[in-house]
Amino acid sequence: MLRIFKLSTLSLRVRIFLSMIVVIIVASVLLASISIIQFKNEAMEYHQERLERKENAVREHINFVLSTTTYPLSTENLELIFKDRIHELAHIHNIEINIYDLKGNLLKSSKESFSVDKISKPIPEYILKLVRSSVEKRYVNITTINGIKNRSSFTQIKDDKFKPLGVLNLPYQEDDGFY
């Protein structure tokens, strides 16, 4: 016959043992959930700061290239200015770089492909409006594709007189594999 044990029929030693097990399990679950939340927040902050650092470094490098070029600084000449330099910039900073005109059409990309660079999709108009209307002339678009979070930074490229020449795009894929 099956006996159902009541907690009060168990010895004091067994009750203390069971309560300690329950306390340890609850504490472990709480600790694990807090750790997971903390790691996710740290990862989000890390990726945001890393993209900002990369963007600042690439912008400084682009400003240097613009200040040393012999071509007149205009949107039409951006493709010529970065013709040979964009792959070097992407290699140095270890990030894909796309340069668009002010209407959102791709001028130059560091993405290595056999297709013509002009086939790439233009920047959506709403992103261009957000870049133009923001104080920093910058917008970060966050999307999730196949469970992988992608950040894409859009920043205006300006000449030495702060006249907009084009739009710099840095796509960045978040890799949380190390967590």
DOBATI-867572 format. One record per residue: residue number from 1; residue in three letters; x, y, z of N, C-alpha, C, O in turn. Coordinates in nm, 2 decimals, decimal comma, always signed. Layout:
BEGIN
(badren NUM "ALA" (X Y Z) (X Y Z) (X Y Z) (X Y Z))
...
This chain:
BEGIN
(badren 1 "MET" (+0,08 -0,12 +0,00) (+0,00 +0,00 +0,00) (+0,09 +0,13 +0,00) (+0,19 +0,13 +0,07))
(badren 2 "LEU" (+0,04 +0,22 -0,08) (+0,12 +0,35 -0,09) (+0,09 +0,44 +0,02) (-0,03 +0,47 +0,05))
(badren 3 "ARG" (+0,19 +0,49 +0,09) (+0,17 +0,58 +0,20) (+0,21 +0,72 +0,15) (+0,31 +0,74 +0,08))
(badren 4 "ILE" (+0,13 +0,81 +0,19) (+0,15 +0,95 +0,15) (+0,21 +1,02 +0,28) (+0,15 +1,02 +0,39))
(badren 5 "PHE" (+0,33 +1,07 +0,27) (+0,40 +1,12 +0,38) (+0,36 +1,27 +0,40) (+0,36 +1,35 +0,30))
(badren 6 "LYS" (+0,33 +1,30 +0,52) (+0,30 +1,44 +0,55) (+0,43 +1,50 +0,60) (+0,52 +1,43 +0,66))
(badren 7 "LEU" (+0,45 +1,63 +0,58) (+0,57 +1,69 +0,63) (+0,59 +1,68 +0,78) (+0,70 +1,67 +0,83))
(badren 8 "SER" (+0,48 +1,68 +0,85) (+0,49 +1,68 +1,00) (+0,53 +1,54 +1,05) (+0,57 +1,53 +1,16))
(badren 9 "THR" (+0,51 +1,44 +0,96) (+0,54 +1,30 +1,01) (+0,69 +1,27 +0,99) (+0,74 +1,18 +1,04))
(badren 10 "LEU" (+0,76 +1,36 +0,91) (+0,90 +1,34 +0,88) (+0,98 +1,39 +1,01) (+0,93 +1,47 +1,08))
(badren 11 "SER" (+1,10 +1,33 +1,02) (+1,18 +1,37 +1,13) (+1,23 +1,52 +1,11) (+1,23 +1,57 +1,00))
(badren 12 "LEU" (+1,28 +1,58 +1,22) (+1,33 +1,71 +1,21) (+1,45 +1,72 +1,12) (+1,46 +1,82 +1,04))
(badren 13 "ARG" (+1,53 +1,62 +1,12) (+1,65 +1,62 +1,04) (+1,62 +1,62 +0,89) (+1,68 +1,69 +0,81))
(badren 14 "VAL" (+1,52 +1,54 +0,85) (+1,48 +1,53 +0,71) (+1,41 +1,66 +0,66) (+1,43 +1,71 +0,55))
(badren 15 "ARG" (+1,33 +1,72 +0,75) (+1,26 +1,85 +0,72) (+1,37 +1,96 +0,70) (+1,35 +2,04 +0,60))
(badren 16 "ILE" (+1,47 +1,96 +0,78) (+1,57 +2,06 +0,77) (+1,65 +2,04 +0,64) (+1,68 +2,13 +0,56))
(badren 17 "PHE" (+1,68 +1,91 +0,61) (+1,75 +1,88 +0,49) (+1,67 +1,92 +0,36) (+1,73 +1,98 +0,27))
(badren 18 "LEU" (+1,54 +1,89 +0,36) (+1,46 +1,92 +0,24) (+1,44 +2,07 +0,23) (+1,45 +2,12 +0,12))
(badren 19 "SER" (+1,43 +2,14 +0,34) (+1,42 +2,29 +0,33) (+1,55 +2,35 +0,28) (+1,55 +2,45 +0,21))
(badren 20 "MET" (+1,66 +2,30 +0,32) (+1,79 +2,35 +0,27) (+1,81 +2,32 +0,12) (+1,86 +2,41 +0,05))
(badren 21 "ILE" (+1,76 +2,21 +0,07) (+1,76 +2,18 -0,07) (+1,68 +2,28 -0,15) (+1,72 +2,33 -0,25))
(badren 22 "VAL" (+1,56 +2,30 -0,10) (+1,47 +2,40 -0,16) (+1,53 +2,54 -0,17) (+1,52 +2,61 -0,27))
(badren 23 "VAL" (+1,59 +2,58 -0,06) (+1,65 +2,71 -0,05) (+1,77 +2,72 -0,15) (+1,79 +2,82 -0,22))
(badren 24 "ILE" (+1,85 +2,62 -0,16) (+1,96 +2,61 -0,25) (+1,91 +2,62 -0,40) (+1,97 +2,69 -0,48))
(badren 25 "ILE" (+1,81 +2,54 -0,43) (+1,76 +2,54 -0,56) (+1,70 +2,68 -0,60) (+1,73 +2,73 -0,71))
(badren 26 "VAL" (+1,62 +2,74 -0,51) (+1,57 +2,87 -0,54) (+1,68 +2,98 -0,55) (+1,67 +3,06 -0,65))
(badren 27 "ALA" (+1,78 +2,97 -0,47) (+1,89 +3,07 -0,48) (+1,97 +3,05 -0,61) (+2,01 +3,14 -0,67))
(badren 28 "SER" (+1,99 +2,92 -0,65) (+2,06 +2,89 -0,78) (+1,98 +2,95 -0,90) (+2,04 +3,00 -0,99))
(badren 29 "VAL" (+1,85 +2,93 -0,90) (+1,76 +2,98 -1,01) (+1,77 +3,13 -1,01) (+1,78 +3,19 -1,12))
(badren 30 "LEU" (+1,76 +3,19 -0,90) (+1,76 +3,34 -0,89) (+1,90 +3,39 -0,94) (+1,91 +3,49 -1,02))
(badren 31 "LEU" (+2,01 +3,33 -0,90) (+2,14 +3,37 -0,94) (+2,16 +3,35 -1,09) (+2,22 +3,44 -1,15))
(badren 32 "ALA" (+2,11 +3,24 -1,14) (+2,13 +3,21 -1,28) (+2,05 +3,31 -1,37) (+2,10 +3,36 -1,47))
(badren 33 "SER" (+1,93 +3,34 -1,32) (+1,85 +3,44 -1,40) (+1,91 +3,58 -1,39) (+1,91 +3,65 -1,50))
(badren 34 "ILE" (+1,96 +3,62 -1,28) (+2,02 +3,75 -1,27) (+2,15 +3,76 -1,35) (+2,18 +3,86 -1,42))
(badren 35 "SER" (+2,22 +3,65 -1,36) (+2,35 +3,64 -1,44) (+2,31 +3,65 -1,59) (+2,38 +3,72 -1,66))
(badren 36 "ILE" (+2,21 +3,59 -1,63) (+2,17 +3,59 -1,77) (+2,13 +3,73 -1,81) (+2,17 +3,78 -1,92))
(badren 37 "ILE" (+2,05 +3,80 -1,73) (+2,01 +3,93 -1,75) (+2,13 +4,03 -1,76) (+2,14 +4,11 -1,85))
(badren 38 "GLN" (+2,22 +4,01 -1,67) (+2,34 +4,09 -1,66) (+2,43 +4,07 -1,79) (+2,47 +4,17 -1,84))
(badren 39 "PHE" (+2,45 +3,95 -1,83) (+2,52 +3,92 -1,95) (+2,46 +3,98 -2,07) (+2,53 +4,03 -2,16))
(badren 40 "LYS" (+2,33 +3,97 -2,08) (+2,26 +4,03 -2,20) (+2,28 +4,18 -2,20) (+2,30 +4,24 -2,31))
(badren 41 "ASN" (+2,26 +4,25 -2,09) (+2,28 +4,39 -2,08) (+2,42 +4,43 -2,11) (+2,45 +4,53 -2,19))
(badren 42 "GLU" (+2,52 +4,36 -2,06) (+2,66 +4,38 -2,09) (+2,69 +4,37 -2,24) (+2,76 +4,44 -2,30))
(badren 43 "ALA" (+2,63 +4,26 -2,30) (+2,65 +4,23 -2,44) (+2,60 +4,35 -2,53) (+2,66 +4,39 -2,62))
(badren 44 "MET" (+2,48 +4,39 -2,49) (+2,41 +4,50 -2,57) (+2,50 +4,63 -2,56) (+2,52 +4,70 -2,66))
(badren 45 "GLU" (+2,54 +4,66 -2,44) (+2,62 +4,78 -2,42) (+2,76 +4,77 -2,49) (+2,81 +4,86 -2,55))
(badren 46 "TYR" (+2,82 +4,65 -2,49) (+2,95 +4,62 -2,55) (+2,93 +4,65 -2,70) (+3,02 +4,72 -2,76))
(badren 47 "HIS" (+2,83 +4,59 -2,77) (+2,81 +4,60 -2,91) (+2,78 +4,75 -2,95) (+2,83 +4,80 -3,05))
(badren 48 "GLN" (+2,71 +4,82 -2,87) (+2,68 +4,96 -2,90) (+2,80 +5,04 -2,89) (+2,83 +5,12 -2,98))
(badren 49 "GLU" (+2,88 +5,02 -2,79) (+3,01 +5,10 -2,77) (+3,11 +5,06 -2,88) (+3,18 +5,15 -2,92))
(badren 50 "ARG" (+3,12 +4,93 -2,91) (+3,21 +4,89 -3,01) (+3,18 +4,95 -3,15) (+3,27 +5,00 -3,22))
(badren 51 "LEU" (+3,05 +4,95 -3,19) (+3,01 +5,02 -3,31) (+3,05 +5,16 -3,31) (+3,09 +5,22 -3,41))
(badren 52 "GLU" (+3,02 +5,23 -3,20) (+3,05 +5,37 -3,19) (+3,21 +5,40 -3,20) (+3,25 +5,49 -3,27))
(badren 53 "ARG" (+3,29 +5,31 -3,14) (+3,43 +5,33 -3,15) (+3,48 +5,31 -3,30) (+3,56 +5,38 -3,35))
(badren 54 "LYS" (+3,42 +5,20 -3,36) (+3,46 +5,17 -3,50) (+3,42 +5,29 -3,59) (+3,49 +5,33 -3,67))
(badren 55 "GLU" (+3,30 +5,34 -3,56) (+3,25 +5,45 -3,65) (+3,33 +5,57 -3,63) (+3,36 +5,64 -3,73))
(badren 56 "ASN" (+3,37 +5,61 -3,51) (+3,46 +5,72 -3,49) (+3,59 +5,71 -3,55) (+3,64 +5,80 -3,61))
(badren 57 "ALA" (+3,65 +5,59 -3,54) (+3,78 +5,56 -3,61) (+3,77 +5,57 -3,76) (+3,86 +5,63 -3,82))
(badren 58 "VAL" (+3,67 +5,51 -3,82) (+3,65 +5,52 -3,96) (+3,62 +5,66 -4,01) (+3,67 +5,70 -4,11))
(badren 59 "ARG" (+3,54 +5,74 -3,93) (+3,51 +5,88 -3,97) (+3,64 +5,96 -3,97) (+3,66 +6,04 -4,06))
(badren 60 "GLU" (+3,72 +5,94 -3,87) (+3,85 +6,01 -3,86) (+3,94 +5,98 -3,98) (+4,00 +6,06 -4,04))
(badren 61 "HIS" (+3,94 +5,85 -4,01) (+4,02 +5,81 -4,13) (+3,97 +5,86 -4,26) (+4,04 +5,91 -4,34))
(badren 62 "ILE" (+3,84 +5,87 -4,27) (+3,77 +5,93 -4,39) (+3,80 +6,08 -4,40) (+3,83 +6,13 -4,50))
(badren 63 "ASN" (+3,80 +6,14 -4,28) (+3,83 +6,29 -4,28) (+3,97 +6,31 -4,33) (+4,00 +6,41 -4,39))
(badren 64 "PHE" (+4,06 +6,22 -4,29) (+4,20 +6,23 -4,33) (+4,21 +6,21 -4,48) (+4,28 +6,29 -4,55))
(badren 65 "VAL" (+4,15 +6,11 -4,53) (+4,15 +6,09 -4,68) (+4,09 +6,21 -4,75) (+4,15 +6,25 -4,85))
(badren 66 "LEU" (+3,98 +6,26 -4,70) (+3,92 +6,38 -4,77) (+4,01 +6,50 -4,76) (+4,02 +6,58 -4,86))
(badren 67 "SER" (+4,09 +6,52 -4,65) (+4,18 +6,63 -4,64) (+4,30 +6,62 -4,73) (+4,37 +6,72 -4,76))
(badren 68 "THR" (+4,34 +6,50 -4,77) (+4,46 +6,48 -4,84) (+4,43 +6,45 -4,99) (+4,53 +6,43 -5,07))
(badren 69 "THR" (+4,31 +6,45 -5,03) (+4,28 +6,41 -5,17) (+4,31 +6,53 -5,26) (+4,30 +6,65 -5,22))
(badren 70 "THR" (+4,33 +6,50 -5,39) (+4,35 +6,61 -5,49) (+4,22 +6,64 -5,56) (+4,22 +6,74 -5,64))
(badren 71 "TYR" (+4,12 +6,55 -5,55) (+3,99 +6,57 -5,61) (+3,92 +6,68 -5,54) (+3,93 +6,69 -5,42))
(badren 72 "PRO" (+3,84 +6,76 -5,61) (+3,75 +6,85 -5,54) (+3,65 +6,78 -5,45) (+3,60 +6,67 -5,49))
(badren 73 "LEU" (+3,62 +6,83 -5,34) (+3,53 +6,77 -5,24) (+3,38 +6,79 -5,29) (+3,33 +6,90 -5,27))
(badren 74 "SER" (+3,33 +6,69 -5,35) (+3,18 +6,69 -5,39) (+3,13 +6,55 -5,38) (+3,21 +6,45 -5,38))
(badren 75 "THR" (+3,00 +6,54 -5,38) (+2,93 +6,41 -5,38) (+2,97 +6,32 -5,50) (+2,99 +6,20 -5,49))
(badren 76 "GLU" (+2,98 +6,39 -5,61) (+3,01 +6,32 -5,74) (+3,15 +6,26 -5,73) (+3,18 +6,16 -5,80))
(badren 77 "ASN" (+3,24 +6,32 -5,66) (+3,38 +6,27 -5,66) (+3,41 +6,17 -5,55) (+3,52 +6,12 -5,54))
(badren 78 "LEU" (+3,31 +6,14 -5,46) (+3,34 +6,05 -5,35) (+3,38 +5,91 -5,40) (+3,46 +5,84 -5,35))
(badren 79 "GLU" (+3,32 +5,87 -5,51) (+3,35 +5,74 -5,57) (+3,49 +5,74 -5,62) (+3,56 +5,64 -5,60))
(badren 80 "LEU" (+3,54 +5,84 -5,67) (+3,68 +5,85 -5,72) (+3,78 +5,86 -5,60) (+3,88 +5,80 -5,60))
(badren 81 "ILE" (+3,74 +5,94 -5,50) (+3,82 +5,96 -5,39) (+3,85 +5,83 -5,31) (+3,96 +5,80 -5,27))
(badren 82 "PHE" (+3,75 +5,75 -5,30) (+3,76 +5,62 -5,22) (+3,78 +5,50 -5,31) (+3,77 +5,39 -5,27))
(badren 83 "LYS" (+3,80 +5,52 -5,44) (+3,82 +5,41 -5,54) (+3,92 +5,31 -5,49) (+3,89 +5,19 -5,49))
(badren 84 "ASP" (+4,04 +5,35 -5,45) (+4,14 +5,26 -5,41) (+4,16 +5,25 -5,26) (+4,23 +5,16 -5,21))
(badren 85 "ARG" (+4,09 +5,34 -5,19) (+4,12 +5,35 -5,04) (+4,01 +5,27 -4,96) (+4,04 +5,24 -4,84))
(badren 86 "ILE" (+3,90 +5,24 -5,01) (+3,79 +5,18 -4,93) (+3,82 +5,05 -4,88) (+3,79 +5,01 -4,77))
(badren 87 "HIS" (+3,89 +4,97 -4,96) (+3,93 +4,83 -4,92) (+4,04 +4,84 -4,81) (+4,04 +4,76 -4,72))
(badren 88 "GLU" (+4,13 +4,94 -4,82) (+4,23 +4,96 -4,72) (+4,17 +5,00 -4,59) (+4,20 +4,95 -4,48))
(badren 89 "LEU" (+4,07 +5,09 -4,60) (+4,00 +5,14 -4,48) (+3,93 +5,02 -4,41) (+3,93 +5,00 -4,29))
(badren 90 "ALA" (+3,86 +4,94 -4,49) (+3,78 +4,83 -4,43) (+3,88 +4,72 -4,37) (+3,85 +4,66 -4,27))
(badren 91 "HIS" (+3,99 +4,70 -4,43) (+4,09 +4,61 -4,38) (+4,15 +4,66 -4,25) (+4,17 +4,58 -4,15))
(badren 92 "ILE" (+4,19 +4,78 -4,25) (+4,25 +4,84 -4,13) (+4,15 +4,84 -4,01) (+4,19 +4,80 -3,90))
(badren 93 "HIS" (+4,03 +4,87 -4,03) (+3,93 +4,88 -3,92) (+3,85 +4,75 -3,90) (+3,77 +4,74 -3,81))
(badren 94 "ASN" (+3,87 +4,65 -3,99) (+3,81 +4,52 -3,98) (+3,65 +4,53 -3,98) (+3,59 +4,47 -3,89))
(badren 95 "ILE" (+3,60 +4,61 -4,07) (+3,45 +4,63 -4,08) (+3,42 +4,66 -4,22) (+3,50 +4,72 -4,29))
(badren 96 "GLU" (+3,30 +4,62 -4,26) (+3,25 +4,65 -4,40) (+3,21 +4,80 -4,40) (+3,15 +4,85 -4,30))
(badren 97 "ILE" (+3,25 +4,87 -4,51) (+3,22 +5,01 -4,52) (+3,14 +5,03 -4,65) (+3,18 +4,98 -4,76))
(badren 98 "ASN" (+3,03 +5,11 -4,65) (+2,96 +5,15 -4,76) (+2,95 +5,30 -4,77) (+2,92 +5,36 -4,66))
(badren 99 "ILE" (+2,97 +5,36 -4,88) (+2,95 +5,50 -4,90) (+2,84 +5,53 -5,00) (+2,84 +5,48 -5,11))
(badren 100 "TYR" (+2,74 +5,61 -4,96) (+2,63 +5,64 -5,04) (+2,63 +5,79 -5,07) (+2,69 +5,87 -5,00))
(badren 101 "ASP" (+2,56 +5,83 -5,18) (+2,54 +5,97 -5,20) (+2,43 +6,02 -5,11) (+2,37 +5,94 -5,03))
(badren 102 "LEU" (+2,39 +6,15 -5,12) (+2,29 +6,20 -5,03) (+2,15 +6,16 -5,06) (+2,06 +6,18 -4,98))
(badren 103 "LYS" (+2,13 +6,10 -5,18) (+2,00 +6,04 -5,21) (+1,99 +5,89 -5,17) (+1,88 +5,84 -5,19))
(badren 104 "GLY" (+2,09 +5,84 -5,12) (+2,09 +5,70 -5,07) (+2,13 +5,59 -5,17) (+2,12 +5,47 -5,15))
(badren 105 "ASN" (+2,19 +5,64 -5,28) (+2,24 +5,54 -5,38) (+2,39 +5,50 -5,35) (+2,47 +5,59 -5,32))
(badren 106 "LEU" (+2,42 +5,37 -5,36) (+2,55 +5,33 -5,33) (+2,65 +5,38 -5,42) (+2,64 +5,36 -5,55))
(badren 107 "LEU" (+2,76 +5,44 -5,37) (+2,87 +5,49 -5,46) (+2,99 +5,39 -5,45) (+3,04 +5,35 -5,55))
(badren 108 "LYS" (+3,02 +5,35 -5,33) (+3,14 +5,26 -5,31) (+3,12 +5,17 -5,19) (+3,06 +5,21 -5,09))
(badren 109 "SER" (+3,16 +5,04 -5,21) (+3,15 +4,95 -5,10) (+3,27 +4,87 -5,09) (+3,34 +4,84 -5,19))
(badren 110 "SER" (+3,31 +4,83 -4,96) (+3,42 +4,75 -4,94) (+3,39 +4,60 -4,95) (+3,48 +4,51 -4,95))
(badren 111 "LYS" (+3,26 +4,57 -4,97) (+3,22 +4,43 -4,98) (+3,28 +4,37 -5,11) (+3,26 +4,42 -5,22))
(badren 112 "GLU" (+3,35 +4,26 -5,09) (+3,42 +4,20 -5,21) (+3,32 +4,11 -5,28) (+3,27 +4,01 -5,21))
(badren 113 "SER" (+3,29 +4,14 -5,40) (+3,20 +4,05 -5,48) (+3,23 +4,07 -5,62) (+3,30 +4,16 -5,67))
(badren 114 "PHE" (+3,18 +3,97 -5,70) (+3,20 +3,98 -5,84) (+3,09 +4,06 -5,92) (+3,11 +4,09 -6,03))
(badren 115 "SER" (+2,99 +4,10 -5,84) (+2,89 +4,18 -5,90) (+2,92 +4,33 -5,90) (+3,01 +4,37 -5,82))
(badren 116 "VAL" (+2,86 +4,40 -5,98) (+2,88 +4,55 -5,98) (+2,83 +4,61 -5,86) (+2,72 +4,57 -5,81))
(badren 117 "ASP" (+2,90 +4,71 -5,80) (+2,86 +4,77 -5,67) (+2,73 +4,84 -5,68) (+2,66 +4,85 -5,58))
(badren 118 "LYS" (+2,69 +4,89 -5,80) (+2,57 +4,97 -5,82) (+2,44 +4,88 -5,80) (+2,33 +4,94 -5,79))
(badren 119 "ILE" (+2,45 +4,75 -5,80) (+2,33 +4,67 -5,78) (+2,28 +4,67 -5,64) (+2,16 +4,64 -5,62))
(badren 120 "SER" (+2,35 +4,71 -5,55) (+2,31 +4,71 -5,41) (+2,19 +4,80 -5,38) (+2,17 +4,90 -5,46))
(badren 121 "LYS" (+2,11 +4,76 -5,28) (+1,99 +4,84 -5,25) (+2,02 +4,98 -5,20) (+2,12 +5,00 -5,13))
(badren 122 "PRO" (+1,95 +5,08 -5,24) (+1,97 +5,21 -5,18) (+1,92 +5,22 -5,04) (+1,85 +5,13 -4,99))
(badren 123 "ILE" (+1,96 +5,32 -4,97) (+1,92 +5,34 -4,83) (+1,77 +5,39 -4,84) (+1,73 +5,47 -4,92))
(badren 124 "PRO" (+1,69 +5,33 -4,75) (+1,55 +5,37 -4,75) (+1,53 +5,52 -4,71) (+1,61 +5,57 -4,64))
(badren 125 "GLU" (+1,43 +5,58 -4,77) (+1,41 +5,72 -4,75) (+1,39 +5,76 -4,60) (+1,44 +5,87 -4,56))
(badren 126 "TYR" (+1,32 +5,68 -4,53) (+1,30 +5,71 -4,39) (+1,43 +5,71 -4,31) (+1,44 +5,80 -4,21))
(badren 127 "ILE" (+1,53 +5,63 -4,34) (+1,66 +5,64 -4,27) (+1,73 +5,76 -4,31) (+1,79 +5,83 -4,22))
(badren 128 "LEU" (+1,73 +5,80 -4,44) (+1,79 +5,93 -4,48) (+1,73 +6,05 -4,40) (+1,80 +6,14 -4,36))
(badren 129 "LYS" (+1,60 +6,05 -4,39) (+1,53 +6,16 -4,31) (+1,57 +6,16 -4,17) (+1,60 +6,26 -4,11))
(badren 130 "LEU" (+1,59 +6,04 -4,11) (+1,63 +6,03 -3,97) (+1,77 +6,08 -3,95) (+1,80 +6,14 -3,85))
(badren 131 "VAL" (+1,86 +6,05 -4,05) (+2,00 +6,09 -4,04) (+2,00 +6,25 -4,05) (+2,07 +6,31 -3,98))
(badren 132 "ARG" (+1,93 +6,30 -4,15) (+1,93 +6,45 -4,17) (+1,87 +6,52 -4,05) (+1,91 +6,63 -4,02))
(badren 133 "SER" (+1,77 +6,46 -3,99) (+1,69 +6,54 -3,88) (+1,76 +6,52 -3,75) (+1,73 +6,60 -3,66))
(badren 134 "SER" (+1,85 +6,43 -3,73) (+1,91 +6,41 -3,60) (+2,02 +6,52 -3,57) (+2,07 +6,57 -3,67))
(badren 135 "VAL" (+2,04 +6,54 -3,45) (+2,14 +6,65 -3,41) (+2,28 +6,60 -3,45) (+2,36 +6,68 -3,50))
(badren 136 "GLU" (+2,31 +6,47 -3,43) (+2,44 +6,42 -3,46) (+2,46 +6,38 -3,60) (+2,57 +6,34 -3,64))
(badren 137 "LYS" (+2,35 +6,39 -3,68) (+2,35 +6,35 -3,82) (+2,39 +6,20 -3,83) (+2,48 +6,16 -3,91))
(badren 138 "ARG" (+2,33 +6,12 -3,74) (+2,36 +5,98 -3,73) (+2,24 +5,90 -3,69) (+2,15 +5,95 -3,61))
(badren 139 "TYR" (+2,23 +5,78 -3,74) (+2,12 +5,69 -3,70) (+2,17 +5,55 -3,70) (+2,25 +5,51 -3,79))
(badren 140 "VAL" (+2,13 +5,47 -3,60) (+2,17 +5,33 -3,59) (+2,04 +5,25 -3,61) (+1,95 +5,26 -3,53))
(badren 141 "ASN" (+2,03 +5,17 -3,71) (+1,92 +5,08 -3,74) (+1,95 +4,94 -3,69) (+2,05 +4,88 -3,72))
(badren 142 "ILE" (+1,86 +4,89 -3,60) (+1,88 +4,76 -3,54) (+1,77 +4,66 -3,60) (+1,65 +4,69 -3,59))
(badren 143 "THR" (+1,82 +4,55 -3,66) (+1,73 +4,45 -3,71) (+1,77 +4,31 -3,66) (+1,89 +4,29 -3,62))
(badren 144 "THR" (+1,68 +4,22 -3,67) (+1,71 +4,08 -3,64) (+1,68 +4,00 -3,76) (+1,56 +3,99 -3,80))
(badren 145 "ILE" (+1,78 +3,93 -3,81) (+1,76 +3,84 -3,93) (+1,80 +3,70 -3,89) (+1,92 +3,68 -3,85))
(badren 146 "ASN" (+1,71 +3,60 -3,90) (+1,74 +3,47 -3,86) (+1,80 +3,45 -3,72) (+1,89 +3,37 -3,70))
(badren 147 "GLY" (+1,74 +3,53 -3,63) (+1,79 +3,52 -3,49) (+1,92 +3,59 -3,46) (+1,96 +3,59 -3,34))
(badren 148 "ILE" (+1,98 +3,66 -3,56) (+2,10 +3,73 -3,54) (+2,07 +3,88 -3,54) (+2,01 +3,93 -3,64))
(badren 149 "LYS" (+2,12 +3,95 -3,44) (+2,10 +4,09 -3,43) (+2,20 +4,17 -3,52) (+2,32 +4,14 -3,51))
(badren 150 "ASN" (+2,15 +4,26 -3,60) (+2,24 +4,34 -3,69) (+2,22 +4,49 -3,66) (+2,10 +4,53 -3,65))
(badren 151 "ARG" (+2,33 +4,56 -3,64) (+2,32 +4,70 -3,62) (+2,38 +4,76 -3,75) (+2,48 +4,71 -3,80))
(badren 152 "SER" (+2,32 +4,87 -3,80) (+2,38 +4,93 -3,91) (+2,38 +5,08 -3,88) (+2,28 +5,15 -3,86))
(badren 153 "SER" (+2,50 +5,14 -3,88) (+2,52 +5,28 -3,85) (+2,52 +5,36 -3,98) (+2,58 +5,33 -4,08))
(badren 154 "PHE" (+2,44 +5,47 -3,98) (+2,44 +5,57 -4,09) (+2,48 +5,70 -4,04) (+2,42 +5,76 -3,95))
(badren 155 "THR" (+2,59 +5,76 -4,10) (+2,64 +5,89 -4,06) (+2,67 +5,97 -4,18) (+2,71 +5,92 -4,28))
(badren 156 "GLN" (+2,65 +6,10 -4,17) (+2,68 +6,19 -4,28) (+2,83 +6,21 -4,29) (+2,90 +6,22 -4,19))
(badren 157 "ILE" (+2,88 +6,21 -4,41) (+3,02 +6,25 -4,44) (+3,02 +6,39 -4,48) (+2,94 +6,43 -4,56))
(badren 158 "LYS" (+3,10 +6,47 -4,41) (+3,10 +6,62 -4,44) (+3,24 +6,66 -4,48) (+3,34 +6,60 -4,45))
(badren 159 "ASP" (+3,25 +6,77 -4,55) (+3,37 +6,83 -4,59) (+3,43 +6,92 -4,48) (+3,37 +6,92 -4,37))
(badren 160 "ASP" (+3,54 +6,99 -4,50) (+3,60 +7,07 -4,39) (+3,51 +7,19 -4,36) (+3,54 +7,25 -4,25))
(badren 161 "LYS" (+3,41 +7,22 -4,44) (+3,32 +7,33 -4,41) (+3,19 +7,28 -4,36) (+3,09 +7,36 -4,35))
(badren 162 "PHE" (+3,18 +7,16 -4,32) (+3,06 +7,09 -4,27) (+2,95 +7,08 -4,36) (+2,83 +7,07 -4,32))
(badren 163 "LYS" (+2,98 +7,08 -4,49) (+2,88 +7,06 -4,60) (+2,87 +6,91 -4,62) (+2,97 +6,84 -4,64))
(badren 164 "PRO" (+2,74 +6,85 -4,62) (+2,73 +6,71 -4,63) (+2,77 +6,67 -4,78) (+2,73 +6,73 -4,87))
(badren 165 "LEU" (+2,85 +6,56 -4,78) (+2,89 +6,50 -4,91) (+2,82 +6,37 -4,94) (+2,79 +6,34 -5,06))
(badren 166 "GLY" (+2,80 +6,29 -4,84) (+2,74 +6,16 -4,86) (+2,71 +6,09 -4,72) (+2,70 +6,16 -4,62))
(badren 167 "VAL" (+2,68 +5,96 -4,73) (+2,64 +5,89 -4,61) (+2,73 +5,77 -4,59) (+2,75 +5,69 -4,69))
(badren 168 "LEU" (+2,79 +5,76 -4,48) (+2,87 +5,64 -4,44) (+2,78 +5,54 -4,37) (+2,71 +5,57 -4,28))
(badren 169 "ASN" (+2,79 +5,42 -4,42) (+2,72 +5,31 -4,36) (+2,82 +5,20 -4,31) (+2,90 +5,15 -4,39))
(badren 170 "LEU" (+2,80 +5,16 -4,18) (+2,88 +5,06 -4,13) (+2,79 +4,95 -4,08) (+2,73 +4,96 -3,97))
(badren 171 "PRO" (+2,77 +4,84 -4,15) (+2,69 +4,73 -4,10) (+2,77 +4,65 -4,00) (+2,89 +4,62 -4,02))
(badren 172 "TYR" (+2,71 +4,60 -3,89) (+2,78 +4,54 -3,78) (+2,69 +4,42 -3,74) (+2,57 +4,45 -3,70))
(badren 173 "GLN" (+2,74 +4,30 -3,74) (+2,67 +4,19 -3,69) (+2,71 +4,15 -3,55) (+2,83 +4,13 -3,52))
(badren 174 "GLU" (+2,61 +4,15 -3,46) (+2,64 +4,11 -3,32) (+2,67 +3,96 -3,31) (+2,58 +3,88 -3,34))
(badren 175 "ASP" (+2,78 +3,93 -3,25) (+2,82 +3,79 -3,23) (+2,83 +3,77 -3,08) (+2,93 +3,81 -3,02))
(badren 176 "ASP" (+2,74 +3,70 -3,02) (+2,74 +3,68 -2,88) (+2,78 +3,53 -2,85) (+2,75 +3,48 -2,74))
(badren 177 "GLY" (+2,85 +3,47 -2,94) (+2,90 +3,33 -2,92) (+2,99 +3,32 -2,80) (+2,99 +3,21 -2,74))
(badren 178 "PHE" (+3,06 +3,42 -2,77) (+3,16 +3,41 -2,66) (+3,08 +3,41 -2,52) (+3,14 +3,36 -2,42))
(badren 179 "TYR" (+2,96 +3,46 -2,52) (+2,88 +3,45 -2,39) (+2,82 +3,32 -2,38) (+2,75 +3,29 -2,28))
